[in-house]
Amino acid sequence: MLRVVTNEQKDKIMRYNDIIAIQPDKRGGKPCIRGLRITVYDVLGWLASGMTPAEIVEDFPELTHADIMACLAFAADRERTVTWIKAA
């Protein structure tokens, strides 16, 4: 099924700072979703294992589709900012 995302939804997803937070006292300082104990890495792992966003939301109803897209935006942004250093 093709899902159409509005510009308003895109803006909300790209502002993942409103959704993803890093708190030293929660999950060892890993980035978590909206204060929950679900990390970005949890969501990325589920997606990598083949789960669809709909299946994730079904299994974890406290999450939204926007939360999952924010995890992807966070990961993409982090990948853009990683500096690769060739080993000597």
N, C-alpha and C positions, 0 to 999 in steps of 0.2 A: 504494500500500500504506500503510495506517495503521500507524504505529509507536507503541506505548505506551511512555511513558517513566516509569520508577519514580521515587518521591520521592528515593531515594538517587542516581539519575542526575541528577535536577534539581539536587540540592544540589551535586554535583560540578561540573556545568556552571556554575552560578551562582558558584562559587568559581574563577572563571577566573584568579585570581592564582596558582593552583597550576600553571596551564598556560601563560599568557601572561606573558612577561617582556620588559622593555625593558633592553637592555644597550648602552651607548654604543659599544662596539667591534664590535657585530654589526649588519649591515644599516643602518648609519647611525643607530642608536638607534631604529629602528622596532620596534614590538611584534612579537616573534617567538614561535613556538609551541615550548614545551619545549626551548629551547636550539638548535633547528634553525634553518636559514637561511630558513625559510618564514615570511613575515609574515602578520599578520592581514589586511593589505590584499591580499596574494596570494589568500588564501582568499575574501575578499569579492568580489574581481574575478572569480574563477572562478564563484562562485555567481551573480553578476550577469550573467555571460555565458551562463547557462543550464545549467551543470553541476549535477548532483545531488550531494549529499554522498557517495553510493555511488560515483559516477564519480570524484570527487576522491580518495577513499580507494583506489580501484583504480589510479589514475595515480600516487598518492603513498602507497605502503603504510606509510610511516613515520608517517602521520597516522591518527587514529582519528575515529570519529563524534563522540566527546566533544570532541576538539580543534576540530572544525568548529563545534559548538554553542558552545564557549567563545569562538570568534571572534565569533559573533553576539551573545553576551552582552556581550562587551567593547565592541562597536560600539554596542549599545543603551545601555549604561551611559555611554559617552562622549557619545552624543547627548543623554542626559538632563542631563549636566553642562556642556554647551556654553552659553555666554552669547552671545546674539545682541544686537548693538548696531546700531541703525539709523544709517545714514550721514547726515551732516548735509547 
